Amino acid sequence: MEISGIFTAIVIGIVIGVLGRLAIPGRQRIGILWTLLVGIAAALIGTGLAGAFDVAETDGIDWIELAMQIGLAAVGVAGVERLKGGAEPSDGVPRV
């Protein structure tokens, strides 16, 4: 993979990760590194799924592929937050 491909994957991963975070209500207590990693994984998996469902190549913007990637990023962000224990404070009292 060329440097430009790696840079593009990082930028797209950030965008997809941030959009995934925005899709989830409330504050997510995960850092930018986790957002980046989840975004890159969601972008790659979403592209693979779109190819498997034969919706990856369309005229213009690939909206279905983008929706898959953002949905996967939202699920990934929620999963990472749950695994890291950020969904609920340590004292067990939910905050608004």
N, C-alpha and C positions, 0 to 999 in steps of 0.2 A: 504494500500500500504506500502510495506517495504521501509526502508531507501535506500537500493540499487536500488529499482525501481524509487524512487524520484531522486536520484543522476543520474541514467541513463537518465531519462527524461530531466533533466537539461542539461546534456552534449549533448544529441542528439538535444535538442532545440537550444543550442548555435551553433552547427555545421550547422543545417538546416537554422537558422536565418542568419548566416554569408554567407552561400551559396546563400541564397535569396538576400542578399545585393549585392553580387558579380554579380548576374544576372541582376541587374539594372545598366545602365550606369550612370556615374557621381557620385558625392558625396552625401551621404544621411546624413542629419543632425538630426539623432535620436541617442539616447544613447544605450549603451550595454544592459541596462535593457529592453528597448523596443524591441531590437533585440532578446533578450532571450525570452520574452513573445510571440512575434510573431512567433519565431521558435518553441516553445513548442506547441502553438495553431496549427500551420501549420503541425507539425509532427502528432499531434493527429487527426486532421481533415483529413489529407492525408491518414493516416492509416485506418480511417473509410471509406473513399471513396474507397480505394483500396480493402477493404473487401467487400464493396457493389458491386463493379464491378468484384469481384472474381479474382483479380490479386495480392492479398496480399501474397499468399503462392506459391512461385515458387522455382525451383531448383536453388541454388546459391543465388546471390545477387538479391534482389527485385528491379530491375531498374525502373520499372513502378511506384511502390510505392514511390521510392526516387524522381523520376521526379515530381510526384504529390505534394510531400511535398515541394520541392524546388520552384515549381511554385506558390504554395499557399503562401510560405514565401515571395517571390518576390512581389506578389500582396499585401500581408499584410504590408511589409515594405513601399511600395509606398503609400498605404493607410494611414498608420500612419504618414508618412512624410507630406502628403497632409493635413491631419487633424491638425497636429501641426504647419502648415504654414512654414515648412522648405523647401518646393520646390522652393520658390521664396523669395528673400530678401524683407525686409519690405519697401524699397524705390521703389519697382516695377521694378527695372532694373535687368534683368537676368544676372547672372555671369557665366563665363565659367570656 
